[in-house]
Amino acid sequence: MKLKIIALLIVSGVLVAACDQPLDNKTDASKPADRYDRTTVALYRLEQGKALFQKNCAVCHGNDAQGASDWRKRDKDGKFPPPALDGTAHAWHHPQQALMYTIKNGTMAIGGTMPAWRDKLSDEEIESIILWFQAKWPEQLFQAWVKRDQESRKRAR
Protein backbone atom coordinates (compact mmCIF):
# COMPACT_ATOMS: atom_id res chain seq x y z
CA MET A 1 0.00 0.00 0.00
CA LYS A 2 2.84 2.36 0.88
CA LEU A 3 4.44 1.77 -2.54
CA LYS A 4 1.16 2.63 -4.27
CA ILE A 5 0.93 5.90 -2.34
CA ILE A 6 4.53 6.78 -3.20
CA ALA A 7 3.93 5.92 -6.87
CA LEU A 8 0.76 8.04 -6.88
CA LEU A 9 2.64 10.98 -5.36
CA ILE A 10 5.41 10.68 -7.94
CA VAL A 11 2.97 10.47 -10.85
CA SER A 12 0.96 13.40 -9.45
CA GLY A 13 4.11 15.48 -9.10
CA VAL A 14 5.16 14.70 -12.65
CA LEU A 15 1.72 15.61 -13.99
CA VAL A 16 1.63 18.89 -12.08
CA ALA A 17 5.14 19.76 -13.25
CA ALA A 18 4.24 18.86 -16.83
CA CYS A 19 1.16 21.09 -16.75
CA ASP A 20 3.31 24.00 -15.61
CA GLN A 21 5.44 23.91 -18.79
CA PRO A 22 4.40 25.53 -22.08
CA LEU A 23 3.69 23.03 -24.84
CA ASP A 24 6.50 24.30 -27.03
CA ASN A 25 9.10 24.01 -24.27
CA LYS A 26 11.42 21.21 -25.31
CA THR A 27 13.71 19.55 -22.78
CA ASP A 28 17.07 18.08 -23.62
CA ALA A 29 16.90 14.44 -22.49
CA SER A 30 20.61 14.11 -23.08
CA LYS A 31 21.40 16.33 -20.09
CA PRO A 32 22.98 14.17 -17.40
CA ALA A 33 20.69 15.55 -14.70
CA ASP A 34 17.61 14.40 -16.63
CA ARG A 35 18.87 11.29 -18.37
CA TYR A 36 20.89 9.68 -15.61
CA ASP A 37 18.99 10.41 -12.41
CA ARG A 38 17.68 6.98 -11.46
CA THR A 39 15.34 8.45 -8.86
CA THR A 40 13.26 10.28 -11.45
CA VAL A 41 12.56 7.40 -13.82
CA ALA A 42 8.79 7.08 -14.01
CA LEU A 43 7.53 3.86 -12.47
CA TYR A 44 5.40 3.14 -15.51
CA ARG A 45 8.56 3.01 -17.67
CA LEU A 46 10.04 0.38 -15.34
CA GLU A 47 6.79 -1.59 -15.32
CA GLN A 48 6.56 -1.33 -19.11
CA GLY A 49 10.20 -2.40 -19.43
CA LYS A 50 9.70 -5.40 -17.18
CA ALA A 51 6.56 -6.53 -19.04
CA LEU A 52 8.26 -6.13 -22.43
CA PHE A 53 11.39 -7.90 -21.21
CA GLN A 54 9.34 -10.82 -19.88
CA LYS A 55 7.41 -11.08 -23.15
CA ASN A 56 10.32 -10.69 -25.58
CA CYS A 57 13.69 -11.16 -23.90
CA ALA A 58 13.33 -13.47 -20.89
CA VAL A 59 13.18 -16.64 -22.99
CA CYS A 60 16.88 -16.12 -23.78
CA HIS A 61 18.19 -13.73 -21.11
CA GLY A 62 16.20 -15.19 -18.15
CA ASN A 63 13.32 -13.76 -16.12
CA ASP A 64 15.66 -11.63 -14.00
CA ALA A 65 18.02 -10.75 -16.87
CA GLN A 66 20.55 -13.19 -15.40
CA GLY A 67 21.50 -14.62 -18.81
CA ALA A 68 22.89 -18.08 -19.42
CA SER A 69 25.14 -19.36 -16.63
CA ASP A 70 27.88 -20.14 -19.13
CA TRP A 71 27.54 -17.00 -21.27
CA ARG A 72 31.34 -16.68 -21.58
CA LYS A 73 31.73 -20.11 -23.25
CA ARG A 74 30.90 -20.78 -26.87
CA ASP A 75 28.22 -23.40 -27.46
CA LYS A 76 28.50 -26.40 -29.81
CA ASP A 77 27.83 -24.08 -32.77
CA GLY A 78 30.65 -21.76 -31.72
CA LYS A 79 28.28 -19.02 -30.58
CA PHE A 80 28.08 -17.33 -27.20
CA PRO A 81 24.91 -17.89 -25.14
CA PRO A 82 22.84 -14.85 -24.11
CA PRO A 83 24.75 -12.74 -21.58
CA ALA A 84 23.37 -11.45 -18.31
CA LEU A 85 21.92 -7.95 -18.49
CA ASP A 86 21.62 -7.54 -14.71
CA GLY A 87 25.03 -5.95 -14.23
CA THR A 88 27.01 -9.17 -13.86
CA ALA A 89 28.16 -9.34 -17.49
CA HIS A 90 29.30 -6.74 -20.01
CA ALA A 91 26.14 -4.75 -20.89
CA TRP A 92 27.34 -1.87 -18.72
CA HIS A 93 30.41 -1.51 -20.95
CA HIS A 94 28.21 -0.40 -23.84
CA PRO A 95 26.79 3.12 -24.23
CA GLN A 96 23.07 3.68 -24.72
CA GLN A 97 23.48 4.01 -28.48
CA ALA A 98 25.16 0.58 -28.69
CA LEU A 99 22.52 -1.06 -26.49
CA MET A 100 19.75 0.43 -28.65
CA TYR A 101 21.51 -0.63 -31.86
CA THR A 102 22.03 -4.19 -30.65
CA ILE A 103 18.42 -4.63 -29.59
CA LYS A 104 17.09 -3.06 -32.79
CA ASN A 105 19.37 -4.96 -35.17
CA GLY A 106 20.24 -8.12 -33.27
CA THR A 107 23.55 -9.90 -33.65
CA MET A 108 22.86 -12.39 -36.44
CA ALA A 109 24.67 -10.24 -39.02
CA ILE A 110 27.85 -10.53 -36.95
CA GLY A 111 27.52 -14.24 -36.20
CA GLY A 112 25.39 -14.06 -33.05
CA THR A 113 21.98 -15.50 -32.31
CA MET A 114 20.00 -12.47 -31.12
CA PRO A 115 17.15 -11.53 -33.45
CA ALA A 116 16.44 -7.96 -34.52
CA TRP A 117 13.57 -6.28 -32.66
CA ARG A 118 13.26 -3.10 -34.74
CA ASP A 119 10.04 -4.28 -36.40
CA LYS A 120 8.46 -5.41 -33.11
CA LEU A 121 9.51 -2.81 -30.54
CA SER A 122 9.47 0.99 -30.71
CA ASP A 123 12.42 3.09 -29.54
CA GLU A 124 10.46 4.00 -26.40
CA GLU A 125 9.78 0.32 -25.67
CA ILE A 126 13.44 -0.56 -26.16
CA GLU A 127 14.45 2.31 -23.86
CA SER A 128 12.00 1.01 -21.23
CA ILE A 129 13.55 -2.45 -21.43
CA ILE A 130 17.02 -0.95 -20.98
CA LEU A 131 15.80 1.16 -18.03
CA TRP A 132 14.37 -1.97 -16.42
CA PHE A 133 17.52 -4.05 -16.62
CA GLN A 134 19.70 -1.08 -15.68
CA ALA A 135 17.60 -0.70 -12.52
CA LYS A 136 19.10 -4.05 -11.46
CA TRP A 137 22.65 -2.71 -11.66
CA PRO A 138 24.41 -1.68 -8.45
CA GLU A 139 24.76 2.11 -8.16
CA GLN A 140 28.55 2.07 -8.55
CA LEU A 141 28.27 0.05 -11.76
CA PHE A 142 25.51 2.30 -13.08
CA GLN A 143 27.64 5.39 -12.43
CA ALA A 144 30.55 3.77 -14.32
CA TRP A 145 28.14 3.20 -17.21
CA VAL A 146 26.94 6.82 -17.03
CA LYS A 147 30.53 8.00 -17.39
CA ARG A 148 31.11 5.73 -20.40
CA ASP A 149 27.84 6.81 -22.00
CA GLN A 150 28.61 10.51 -21.54
CA GLU A 151 32.10 10.05 -23.04
CA SER A 152 30.57 8.22 -26.00
CA ARG A 153 28.10 11.07 -26.57
CA LYS A 154 30.93 13.63 -26.52
CA ARG A 155 32.87 11.64 -29.14
CA ALA A 156 29.77 11.38 -31.33
CA ARG A 157 29.35 15.18 -31.56
C-alpha positions in Angstrom: 0.0 0.0 0.0 2.8 2.4 0.9 4.4 1.8 -2.5 1.2 2.6 -4.3 0.9 5.9 -2.3 4.5 6.8 -3.2 3.9 5.9 -6.9 0.8 8.0 -6.9 2.6 11.0 -5.4 5.4 10.7 -7.9 3.0 10.5 -10.8 1.0 13.4 -9.5 4.1 15.5 -9.1 5.2 14.7 -12.7 1.7 15.6 -14.0 1.6 18.9 -12.1 5.1 19.8 -13.2 4.2 18.9 -16.8 1.2 21.1 -16.8 3.3 24.0 -15.6 5.4 23.9 -18.8 4.4 25.5 -22.1 3.7 23.0 -24.8 6.5 24.3 -27.0 9.1 24.0 -24.3 11.4 21.2 -25.3 13.7 19.6 -22.8 17.1 18.1 -23.6 16.9 14.4 -22.5 20.6 14.1 -23.1 21.4 16.3 -20.1 23.0 14.2 -17.4 20.7 15.5 -14.7 17.6 14.4 -16.6 18.9 11.3 -18.4 20.9 9.7 -15.6 19.0 10.4 -12.4 17.7 7.0 -11.5 15.3 8.5 -8.9 13.3 10.3 -11.5 12.6 7.4 -13.8 8.8 7.1 -14.0 7.5 3.9 -12.5 5.4 3.1 -15.5 8.6 3.0 -17.7 10.0 0.4 -15.3 6.8 -1.6 -15.3 6.6 -1.3 -19.1 10.2 -2.4 -19.4 9.7 -5.4 -17.2 6.6 -6.5 -19.0 8.3 -6.1 -22.4 11.4 -7.9 -21.2 9.3 -10.8 -19.9 7.4 -11.1 -23.1 10.3 -10.7 -25.6 13.7 -11.2 -23.9 13.3 -13.5 -20.9 13.2 -16.6 -23.0 16.9 -16.1 -23.8 18.2 -13.7 -21.1 16.2 -15.2 -18.2 13.3 -13.8 -16.1 15.7 -11.6 -14.0 18.0 -10.8 -16.9 20.5 -13.2 -15.4 21.5 -14.6 -18.8 22.9 -18.1 -19.4 25.1 -19.4 -16.6 27.9 -20.1 -19.1 27.5 -17.0 -21.3 31.3 -16.7 -21.6 31.7 -20.1 -23.3 30.9 -20.8 -26.9 28.2 -23.4 -27.5 28.5 -26.4 -29.8 27.8 -24.1 -32.8 30.7 -21.8 -31.7 28.3 -19.0 -30.6 28.1 -17.3 -27.2 24.9 -17.9 -25.1 22.8 -14.8 -24.1 24.7 -12.7 -21.6 23.4 -11.4 -18.3 21.9 -7.9 -18.5 21.6 -7.5 -14.7 25.0 -6.0 -14.2 27.0 -9.2 -13.9 28.2 -9.3 -17.5 29.3 -6.7 -20.0 26.1 -4.8 -20.9 27.3 -1.9 -18.7 30.4 -1.5 -20.9 28.2 -0.4 -23.8 26.8 3.1 -24.2 23.1 3.7 -24.7 23.5 4.0 -28.5 25.2 0.6 -28.7 22.5 -1.1 -26.5 19.8 0.4 -28.7 21.5 -0.6 -31.9 22.0 -4.2 -30.6 18.4 -4.6 -29.6 17.1 -3.1 -32.8 19.4 -5.0 -35.2 20.2 -8.1 -33.3 23.5 -9.9 -33.7 22.9 -12.4 -36.4 24.7 -10.2 -39.0 27.9 -10.5 -37.0 27.5 -14.2 -36.2 25.4 -14.1 -33.1 22.0 -15.5 -32.3 20.0 -12.5 -31.1 17.1 -11.5 -33.5 16.4 -8.0 -34.5 13.6 -6.3 -32.7 13.3 -3.1 -34.7 10.0 -4.3 -36.4 8.5 -5.4 -33.1 9.5 -2.8 -30.5 9.5 1.0 -30.7 12.4 3.1 -29.5 10.5 4.0 -26.4 9.8 0.3 -25.7 13.4 -0.6 -26.2 14.5 2.3 -23.9 12.0 1.0 -21.2 13.6 -2.5 -21.4 17.0 -0.9 -21.0 15.8 1.2 -18.0 14.4 -2.0 -16.4 17.5 -4.1 -16.6 19.7 -1.1 -15.7 17.6 -0.7 -12.5 19.1 -4.0 -11.5 22.6 -2.7 -11.7 24.4 -1.7 -8.4 24.8 2.1 -8.2 28.6 2.1 -8.6 28.3 0.1 -11.8 25.5 2.3 -13.1 27.6 5.4 -12.4 30.5 3.8 -14.3 28.1 3.2 -17.2 26.9 6.8 -17.0 30.5 8.0 -17.4 31.1 5.7 -20.4 27.8 6.8 -22.0 28.6 10.5 -21.5 32.1 10.0 -23.0 30.6 8.2 -26.0 28.1 11.1 -26.6 30.9 13.6 -26.5 32.9 11.6 -29.1 29.8 11.4 -31.3 29.4 15.2 -31.6 
